[in-house]
Amino acid sequence: MKILTVLTYYRPHTSGLTIYAERLARAFVKRGHQVTVMTTQYDPSLPSEEMMDGVKVIRVPVIARVSKGVLAPTFGFVATKLAWEHDVVQMHLPQFDAPGVAFRARLFGKPAVLTYHCDVQLPQGLFNRMVNFVLDFQNNMAGMLANHIVTYTQDYADHSPYLSRYASKLTPILPPVELPGATPEAVSAFAETNLISERNPVIGMAARFASEKGVEVLLDAMPIVLKKYPKAQVLFAGTYQYVMGEQAYSDRLMPRIHEYELQGHWKFLGNLDPVQMAAFYPNLDVLTVPSLNSTEAFGLVQIEAMMNGVPSVPSALPGVRQPVKMHNMGVVSEIGNSESLANAILEVLDNKEKYRGDVNAIKTAYNPDSIAQEYEKLFAKLMRKK
């Protein structure tokens, strides 16, 4: 099968969406499919075409940025050629160009499948309201043109204004999650490098430093946690400097975080590659995902942590609360409530054995090969209809 995957950003850009797309594309290749990823050349230094783990990546030149999106005038031209050459077209939303790609797929009689990752809620402001309006319109056009839509969980679909419109052509498929194994030596070296002690409960957060991620909720929860665990430490893995569109948010929170850094209660690790993330998780006592709105639909990092026996404390957002509910590995906290977050973290720290879960079963459920098979069944069904 020739599969065309279309999304705005692909690797080396790091986000839950790009990681999902990369894992799925590699799994398709391992199963014998020919996969092409069409994306944007958001960084001019990136090659316009390359092979990555057996996946052909084609990047379309960008002339300008608009909020967190880009303008790529030749996107439609390239999409026409590639849609014609492939058997099925899979798009990852949110994506401004998705309606045009879906239209081309339908025009050529190729199944068009959307993988919907999250609703978009940009910060307040007239310009962002305009961007949201345009993106909502484009997503809805793509939804109407697509043959089918995939999302992570039924819980998220039931609460998404977008997905609820397309319930008749919607299938929940769990996201692909994998991590390389970490040797005991690598885990110990990570602990030594980051001054982790067995006496220090370690709270992990793995995300971009962005307003929707709820960093301030964890900040506000820290005094309560430190009252019981005076040596508690936060390890923050992910981009935390010069995040697109988040400078004002960073400027507001960094003075408080710097105080915790000086006291040894907070450390930024920056972007970690998969091998480093594999050493990161075993050093945690708990992971937290205190996200604030529906731009977070699941939190793949929760499953990565659970695969390493680490429980999670997410906010009660639809979809985001599901890993804990499904696998009984953690406690759900109220959205935006720092006291609730602190109490949930303390509950997990005080009762670690209670929240261990079945690690092997989790690894099996989210194996990228298993997820690729679910997509294959969907693609084959749609192709038979065609």
LUMKOL-209198 format. One record per residue (C-alpha): residue number from 0; x, y, z; residue in one letter. Coordinates in Angstrom, 1 decimal. Layout:
LUMKOL-209198
{node NUM {X Y Z} "A"}
...
end
This chain:
LUMKOL-209198
{node 0 {0.0 0.0 0.0} "M"}
{node 1 {1.2 3.5 -0.8} "K"}
{node 2 {0.4 5.8 2.1} "I"}
{node 3 {0.6 9.6 1.9} "L"}
{node 4 {0.8 11.3 5.3} "T"}
{node 5 {0.3 15.1 5.3} "V"}
{node 6 {0.9 17.4 8.2} "L"}
{node 7 {2.3 20.9 8.8} "T"}
{node 8 {5.3 20.0 11.0} "Y"}
{node 9 {7.3 16.8 11.0} "Y"}
{node 10 {10.6 15.8 12.6} "R"}
{node 11 {12.9 17.3 13.7} "P"}
{node 12 {10.1 19.5 15.1} "H"}
{node 13 {9.1 18.0 18.5} "T"}
{node 14 {5.5 17.8 19.6} "S"}
{node 15 {3.0 15.1 20.5} "G"}
{node 16 {1.6 15.3 17.0} "L"}
{node 17 {4.9 15.0 15.2} "T"}
{node 18 {6.0 12.1 17.4} "I"}
{node 19 {2.7 10.3 16.8} "Y"}
{node 20 {3.1 10.8 13.0} "A"}
{node 21 {6.7 9.6 13.0} "E"}
{node 22 {6.0 6.4 15.0} "R"}
{node 23 {3.0 5.5 12.8} "L"}
{node 24 {4.9 6.2 9.6} "A"}
{node 25 {7.9 4.0 10.7} "R"}
{node 26 {5.4 1.2 11.8} "A"}
{node 27 {3.8 1.3 8.3} "F"}
{node 28 {7.2 1.0 6.7} "V"}
{node 29 {8.1 -2.0 8.9} "K"}
{node 30 {4.9 -3.6 7.8} "R"}
{node 31 {5.9 -3.3 4.1} "G"}
{node 32 {4.1 -0.2 3.1} "H"}
{node 33 {5.6 2.7 1.0} "Q"}
{node 34 {5.2 5.9 3.1} "V"}
{node 35 {5.6 9.5 2.0} "T"}
{node 36 {5.3 12.3 4.5} "V"}
{node 37 {4.4 15.7 3.0} "M"}
{node 38 {5.2 18.6 5.3} "T"}
{node 39 {6.6 22.1 5.3} "T"}
{node 40 {10.1 23.3 5.3} "Q"}
{node 41 {9.5 25.4 8.4} "Y"}
{node 42 {13.3 25.6 8.9} "D"}
{node 43 {15.1 26.7 5.7} "P"}
{node 44 {18.2 24.6 6.7} "S"}
{node 45 {16.2 21.4 6.4} "L"}
{node 46 {16.5 19.4 3.1} "P"}
{node 47 {13.5 19.6 0.8} "S"}
{node 48 {13.6 15.9 0.4} "E"}
{node 49 {15.2 13.1 2.5} "E"}
{node 50 {14.7 9.5 3.7} "M"}
{node 51 {14.2 9.1 7.4} "M"}
{node 52 {13.9 5.5 8.8} "D"}
{node 53 {12.6 4.3 5.4} "G"}
{node 54 {10.0 7.1 5.2} "V"}
{node 55 {10.3 9.5 2.3} "K"}
{node 56 {9.9 13.1 3.6} "V"}
{node 57 {9.1 15.9 1.2} "I"}
{node 58 {9.2 19.5 2.6} "R"}
{node 59 {7.4 22.3 0.9} "V"}
{node 60 {9.0 25.8 1.1} "P"}
{node 61 {7.6 28.3 3.5} "V"}
{node 62 {7.3 32.1 2.8} "I"}
{node 63 {5.8 33.3 6.1} "A"}
{node 64 {4.6 32.3 9.5} "R"}
{node 65 {1.1 33.1 10.8} "V"}
{node 66 {0.7 32.6 14.5} "S"}
{node 67 {1.8 28.9 15.0} "K"}
{node 68 {1.1 28.1 11.4} "G"}
{node 69 {3.0 28.7 8.1} "V"}
{node 70 {2.2 29.8 4.5} "L"}
{node 71 {3.5 27.5 1.8} "A"}
{node 72 {2.2 28.7 -1.6} "P"}
{node 73 {3.2 25.5 -3.5} "T"}
{node 74 {1.6 23.1 -1.0} "F"}
{node 75 {-1.4 22.5 -3.2} "G"}
{node 76 {0.7 21.8 -6.3} "F"}
{node 77 {2.8 19.2 -4.5} "V"}
{node 78 {-0.3 17.7 -2.9} "A"}
{node 79 {-2.0 17.2 -6.3} "T"}
{node 80 {1.0 15.2 -7.6} "K"}
{node 81 {1.4 13.1 -4.4} "L"}
{node 82 {-2.3 12.4 -3.9} "A"}
{node 83 {-2.5 11.0 -7.4} "W"}
{node 84 {0.5 8.7 -6.8} "E"}
{node 85 {-0.7 7.2 -3.5} "H"}
{node 86 {-3.4 4.7 -2.5} "D"}
{node 87 {-4.6 6.5 0.6} "V"}
{node 88 {-4.1 9.9 2.1} "V"}
{node 89 {-3.9 10.4 5.8} "Q"}
{node 90 {-3.9 14.0 7.3} "M"}
{node 91 {-3.0 15.1 10.8} "H"}
{node 92 {-5.3 17.9 12.1} "L"}
{node 93 {-5.2 20.7 13.1} "P"}
{node 94 {-3.8 21.7 9.7} "Q"}
{node 95 {-4.7 24.7 7.5} "F"}
{node 96 {-4.1 22.9 4.2} "D"}
{node 97 {-6.2 19.8 5.0} "A"}
{node 98 {-9.3 20.7 3.0} "P"}
{node 99 {-7.4 21.1 -0.2} "G"}
{node 100 {-5.6 17.9 0.4} "V"}
{node 101 {-8.8 16.0 1.2} "A"}
{node 102 {-10.5 17.5 -1.9} "F"}
{node 103 {-7.6 16.2 -4.1} "R"}
{node 104 {-7.9 12.7 -2.5} "A"}
{node 105 {-11.6 12.6 -3.2} "R"}
{node 106 {-11.1 13.9 -6.7} "L"}
{node 107 {-8.8 11.1 -7.5} "F"}
{node 108 {-10.9 8.5 -5.8} "G"}
{node 109 {-8.4 7.9 -2.9} "K"}
{node 110 {-9.6 7.4 0.7} "P"}
{node 111 {-9.0 10.5 2.8} "A"}
{node 112 {-8.5 9.9 6.5} "V"}
{node 113 {-8.1 12.6 9.1} "L"}
{node 114 {-6.3 11.9 12.4} "T"}
{node 115 {-7.6 14.5 14.7} "Y"}
{node 116 {-5.2 15.3 17.5} "H"}
{node 117 {-6.8 18.2 19.4} "C"}
{node 118 {-9.0 21.2 19.3} "D"}
{node 119 {-7.2 24.5 18.9} "V"}
{node 120 {-7.5 27.3 21.4} "Q"}
{node 121 {-5.1 30.2 20.9} "L"}
{node 122 {-4.5 32.9 23.5} "P"}
{node 123 {-7.0 35.7 23.7} "Q"}
{node 124 {-6.6 38.6 21.2} "G"}
{node 125 {-8.3 39.9 18.0} "L"}
{node 126 {-5.6 38.4 15.7} "F"}
{node 127 {-5.8 35.0 17.4} "N"}
{node 128 {-9.6 35.0 17.2} "R"}
{node 129 {-9.3 35.5 13.5} "M"}
{node 130 {-6.8 32.7 13.2} "V"}
{node 131 {-9.0 30.4 15.2} "N"}
{node 132 {-12.0 31.3 13.0} "F"}
{node 133 {-10.1 30.5 9.8} "V"}
{node 134 {-8.6 27.3 11.2} "L"}
{node 135 {-12.0 26.1 12.5} "D"}
{node 136 {-13.5 26.7 9.0} "F"}
{node 137 {-10.6 24.8 7.4} "Q"}
{node 138 {-10.9 21.9 9.8} "N"}
{node 139 {-14.7 21.7 9.2} "N"}
{node 140 {-14.2 21.7 5.5} "M"}
{node 141 {-11.7 18.9 5.9} "A"}
{node 142 {-14.1 17.0 8.1} "G"}
{node 143 {-16.8 17.2 5.5} "M"}
{node 144 {-14.5 16.1 2.7} "L"}
{node 145 {-12.8 13.3 4.5} "A"}
{node 146 {-14.0 9.7 4.3} "N"}
{node 147 {-13.2 8.9 7.9} "H"}
{node 148 {-11.8 10.5 11.1} "I"}
{node 149 {-9.6 8.9 13.7} "V"}
{node 150 {-9.2 10.2 17.2} "T"}
{node 151 {-7.5 8.9 20.3} "Y"}
{node 152 {-10.5 8.2 22.6} "T"}
{node 153 {-14.3 8.2 22.6} "Q"}
{node 154 {-14.1 10.4 25.8} "D"}
{node 155 {-12.4 13.2 23.9} "Y"}
{node 156 {-14.7 12.8 20.9} "A"}
{node 157 {-17.8 13.1 23.0} "D"}
{node 158 {-16.6 16.4 24.4} "H"}
{node 159 {-15.1 17.9 21.3} "S"}
{node 160 {-17.3 20.4 19.4} "P"}
{node 161 {-15.6 19.5 16.2} "Y"}
{node 162 {-15.6 15.7 16.5} "L"}
{node 163 {-19.2 15.6 17.7} "S"}
{node 164 {-20.3 16.8 14.3} "R"}
{node 165 {-18.8 13.8 12.6} "Y"}
{node 166 {-19.8 10.9 14.9} "A"}
{node 167 {-21.0 8.8 12.0} "S"}
{node 168 {-17.6 8.5 10.5} "K"}
{node 169 {-15.4 8.4 13.6} "L"}
{node 170 {-13.2 5.6 14.9} "T"}
{node 171 {-11.2 5.8 18.2} "P"}
{node 172 {-7.7 4.3 17.8} "I"}
{node 173 {-5.2 4.5 20.6} "L"}
{node 174 {-2.0 6.4 19.8} "P"}
{node 175 {1.3 4.6 19.1} "P"}
{node 176 {3.8 4.8 22.0} "V"}
{node 177 {7.3 3.4 22.2} "E"}
{node 178 {10.6 4.0 23.9} "L"}
{node 179 {14.0 2.4 23.7} "P"}
{node 180 {15.1 0.4 26.7} "G"}
{node 181 {17.4 2.1 29.2} "A"}
{node 182 {20.2 0.3 30.9} "T"}
{node 183 {20.6 0.5 34.7} "P"}
{node 184 {23.9 2.4 34.0} "E"}
{node 185 {22.1 5.0 31.9} "A"}
{node 186 {19.4 5.5 34.5} "V"}
{node 187 {22.0 5.9 37.2} "S"}
{node 188 {24.1 8.3 35.1} "A"}
{node 189 {21.0 10.4 34.5} "F"}
{node 190 {20.3 10.5 38.2} "A"}
{node 191 {23.9 11.6 39.0} "E"}
{node 192 {23.9 14.3 36.3} "T"}
{node 193 {20.7 15.8 37.6} "N"}
{node 194 {21.5 15.5 41.3} "L"}
{node 195 {18.6 13.1 42.0} "I"}
{node 196 {18.7 11.4 45.4} "S"}
{node 197 {16.5 8.6 46.7} "E"}
{node 198 {15.5 11.0 49.4} "R"}
{node 199 {14.1 13.4 46.9} "N"}
{node 200 {10.7 12.7 45.5} "P"}
{node 201 {11.0 13.6 41.8} "V"}
{node 202 {8.0 15.1 39.9} "I"}
{node 203 {8.3 15.0 36.2} "G"}
{node 204 {6.7 17.2 33.5} "M"}
{node 205 {7.4 16.6 29.8} "A"}
{node 206 {6.0 19.3 27.5} "A"}
{node 207 {6.6 22.4 25.7} "R"}
{node 208 {6.7 25.5 27.9} "F"}
{node 209 {3.3 26.7 26.7} "A"}
{node 210 {0.3 28.4 28.3} "S"}
{node 211 {-2.1 25.5 27.7} "E"}
{node 212 {0.2 23.0 29.5} "K"}
{node 213 {-0.6 24.5 32.9} "G"}
{node 214 {2.9 25.0 34.2} "V"}
{node 215 {1.6 27.7 36.6} "E"}
{node 216 {-0.7 25.1 38.2} "V"}
{node 217 {2.3 23.0 39.1} "L"}
{node 218 {4.1 26.1 40.3} "L"}
{node 219 {1.2 27.0 42.6} "D"}
{node 220 {1.1 23.4 43.9} "A"}
{node 221 {4.7 23.2 44.9} "M"}
{node 222 {4.4 25.0 48.3} "P"}
{node 223 {1.9 22.3 49.4} "I"}
{node 224 {4.1 19.5 48.1} "V"}
{node 225 {7.2 21.0 49.7} "L"}
{node 226 {5.5 21.3 53.0} "K"}
{node 227 {5.4 17.5 53.3} "K"}
{node 228 {8.4 16.7 51.1} "Y"}
{node 229 {10.9 19.5 51.6} "P"}
{node 230 {13.4 18.1 49.2} "K"}
{node 231 {11.0 17.5 46.3} "A"}
{node 232 {12.3 18.3 42.9} "Q"}
{node 233 {10.7 19.0 39.5} "V"}
{node 234 {12.4 17.8 36.3} "L"}
{node 235 {11.0 19.6 33.3} "F"}
{node 236 {11.8 17.9 30.0} "A"}
{node 237 {11.0 19.8 26.8} "G"}
{node 238 {11.5 23.0 25.0} "T"}
{node 239 {11.4 25.9 27.5} "Y"}
{node 240 {13.1 28.8 25.7} "Q"}
{node 241 {11.9 30.7 22.7} "Y"}
{node 242 {8.8 28.7 22.3} "V"}
{node 243 {6.7 30.1 19.4} "M"}
{node 244 {4.0 32.4 20.7} "G"}
{node 245 {4.8 31.8 24.3} "E"}
{node 246 {7.4 34.5 25.3} "Q"}
{node 247 {4.9 36.6 27.4} "A"}
{node 248 {3.9 33.4 29.3} "Y"}
{node 249 {7.5 32.5 29.9} "S"}
{node 250 {8.4 36.0 31.1} "D"}
{node 251 {5.6 35.9 33.6} "R"}
{node 252 {6.5 32.6 35.2} "L"}
{node 253 {10.3 32.5 34.9} "M"}
{node 254 {11.1 34.7 38.0} "P"}
{node 255 {9.2 32.3 40.3} "R"}
{node 256 {10.8 29.2 38.6} "I"}
{node 257 {14.3 30.7 39.0} "H"}
{node 258 {13.8 30.9 42.7} "E"}
{node 259 {13.0 27.2 42.8} "Y"}
{node 260 {16.0 26.5 40.6} "E"}
{node 261 {18.3 28.2 43.1} "L"}
{node 262 {16.8 26.1 45.9} "Q"}
{node 263 {17.3 22.9 44.0} "G"}
{node 264 {13.5 22.3 43.5} "H"}
{node 265 {13.3 22.7 39.7} "W"}
{node 266 {15.5 21.8 36.8} "K"}
{node 267 {15.0 22.4 33.1} "F"}
{node 268 {16.4 19.5 31.0} "L"}
{node 269 {15.6 20.9 27.5} "G"}
{node 270 {14.6 18.6 24.6} "N"}
{node 271 {15.6 15.0 25.3} "L"}
{node 272 {16.0 12.4 22.5} "D"}
{node 273 {14.2 9.0 22.9} "P"}
{node 274 {17.2 7.4 24.6} "V"}
{node 275 {17.5 10.2 27.1} "Q"}
{node 276 {13.7 10.1 27.8} "M"}
{node 277 {14.1 6.4 28.4} "A"}
{node 278 {16.5 7.3 31.2} "A"}
{node 279 {14.4 10.2 32.4} "F"}
{node 280 {11.2 8.3 33.3} "Y"}
{node 281 {12.7 5.6 35.7} "P"}
{node 282 {14.1 8.5 37.7} "N"}
{node 283 {10.6 9.9 38.4} "L"}
{node 284 {8.2 9.1 41.3} "D"}
{node 285 {5.3 10.7 39.5} "V"}
{node 286 {4.6 12.5 36.2} "L"}
{node 287 {2.1 15.3 36.0} "T"}
{node 288 {0.1 16.6 33.0} "V"}
{node 289 {-1.7 19.7 34.4} "P"}
{node 290 {-3.0 20.8 31.0} "S"}
{node 291 {-5.7 23.5 30.9} "L"}
{node 292 {-7.7 23.1 27.7} "N"}
{node 293 {-8.7 20.8 24.8} "S"}
{node 294 {-5.5 21.5 22.9} "T"}
{node 295 {-4.3 18.5 25.0} "E"}
{node 296 {-6.2 15.4 23.9} "A"}
{node 297 {-4.4 12.5 25.6} "F"}
{node 298 {-0.9 13.2 26.8} "G"}
{node 299 {1.3 10.5 25.2} "L"}
{node 300 {4.0 11.1 27.9} "V"}
{node 301 {1.6 9.5 30.4} "Q"}
{node 302 {1.9 6.2 28.6} "I"}
{node 303 {5.6 6.5 28.2} "E"}
{node 304 {5.9 7.0 32.0} "A"}
{node 305 {3.5 4.1 32.7} "M"}
{node 306 {5.6 1.9 30.5} "M"}
{node 307 {8.4 2.6 33.0} "N"}
{node 308 {6.2 1.9 36.0} "G"}
{node 309 {5.7 5.6 36.8} "V"}
{node 310 {2.1 6.8 37.7} "P"}
{node 311 {0.6 10.0 36.4} "S"}
{node 312 {-1.4 12.9 37.7} "V"}
{node 313 {-3.2 14.5 34.9} "P"}
{node 314 {-5.9 17.2 34.9} "S"}
{node 315 {-9.5 16.0 34.4} "A"}
{node 316 {-9.7 17.1 30.7} "L"}
{node 317 {-11.6 14.7 28.4} "P"}
{node 318 {-9.1 12.3 26.9} "G"}
{node 319 {-6.2 13.4 29.1} "V"}
{node 320 {-7.9 11.7 32.1} "R"}
{node 321 {-8.3 8.4 30.2} "Q"}
{node 322 {-4.8 6.8 30.6} "P"}
{node 323 {-5.2 6.9 34.4} "V"}
{node 324 {-8.7 5.7 34.3} "K"}
{node 325 {-7.9 2.9 31.8} "M"}
{node 326 {-4.8 1.6 33.6} "H"}
{node 327 {-5.3 2.7 37.2} "N"}
{node 328 {-1.9 4.3 37.4} "M"}
{node 329 {-2.4 7.6 39.1} "G"}
{node 330 {-4.9 10.1 40.3} "V"}
{node 331 {-6.9 12.7 38.2} "V"}
{node 332 {-6.8 16.3 39.5} "S"}
{node 333 {-9.3 19.1 38.9} "E"}
{node 334 {-8.5 21.3 35.9} "I"}
{node 335 {-6.5 24.4 36.9} "G"}
{node 336 {-6.8 23.7 40.6} "N"}
{node 337 {-3.3 23.8 42.2} "S"}
{node 338 {-4.5 22.4 45.5} "E"}
{node 339 {-6.2 19.5 43.8} "S"}
{node 340 {-3.0 18.8 41.8} "L"}
{node 341 {-0.8 19.0 45.0} "A"}
{node 342 {-3.1 16.6 46.9} "N"}
{node 343 {-3.2 14.1 43.9} "A"}
{node 344 {0.6 14.2 43.7} "I"}
{node 345 {0.9 13.6 47.5} "L"}
{node 346 {-1.6 10.7 47.3} "E"}
{node 347 {0.6 9.0 44.6} "V"}
{node 348 {3.9 9.7 46.5} "L"}
{node 349 {2.4 8.3 49.7} "D"}
{node 350 {1.0 5.2 48.1} "N"}
{node 351 {3.4 4.2 45.3} "K"}
{node 352 {2.6 0.5 45.2} "E"}
{node 353 {-1.1 1.2 44.8} "K"}
{node 354 {-0.5 2.8 41.4} "Y"}
{node 355 {2.0 0.5 39.7} "R"}
{node 356 {-0.3 -1.0 37.1} "G"}
{node 357 {0.3 -3.7 34.5} "D"}
{node 358 {3.3 -2.4 32.5} "V"}
{node 359 {3.4 -5.3 30.0} "N"}
{node 360 {-0.2 -5.0 29.1} "A"}
{node 361 {0.3 -1.2 28.5} "I"}
{node 362 {3.2 -1.8 26.3} "K"}
{node 363 {1.2 -4.3 24.2} "T"}
{node 364 {-1.8 -2.0 23.9} "A"}
{node 365 {0.2 0.9 22.5} "Y"}
{node 366 {2.7 -0.9 20.4} "N"}
{node 367 {3.1 1.0 17.1} "P"}
{node 368 {2.7 -2.2 15.1} "D"}
{node 369 {-0.6 -2.9 16.7} "S"}
{node 370 {-1.8 0.7 16.0} "I"}
{node 371 {-0.6 0.4 12.4} "A"}
{node 372 {-2.7 -2.7 12.0} "Q"}
{node 373 {-5.8 -0.9 13.2} "E"}
{node 374 {-5.2 1.8 10.5} "Y"}
{node 375 {-4.6 -0.9 7.9} "E"}
{node 376 {-8.0 -2.4 8.6} "K"}
{node 377 {-9.6 1.0 8.3} "L"}
{node 378 {-7.7 1.9 5.1} "F"}
{node 379 {-8.6 -1.5 3.5} "A"}
{node 380 {-12.3 -1.1 4.4} "K"}
{node 381 {-12.4 2.4 2.8} "L"}
{node 382 {-10.6 1.2 -0.3} "M"}
{node 383 {-13.1 -1.7 -0.7} "R"}
{node 384 {-15.9 0.9 -0.6} "K"}
{node 385 {-14.1 2.9 -3.3} "K"}
end
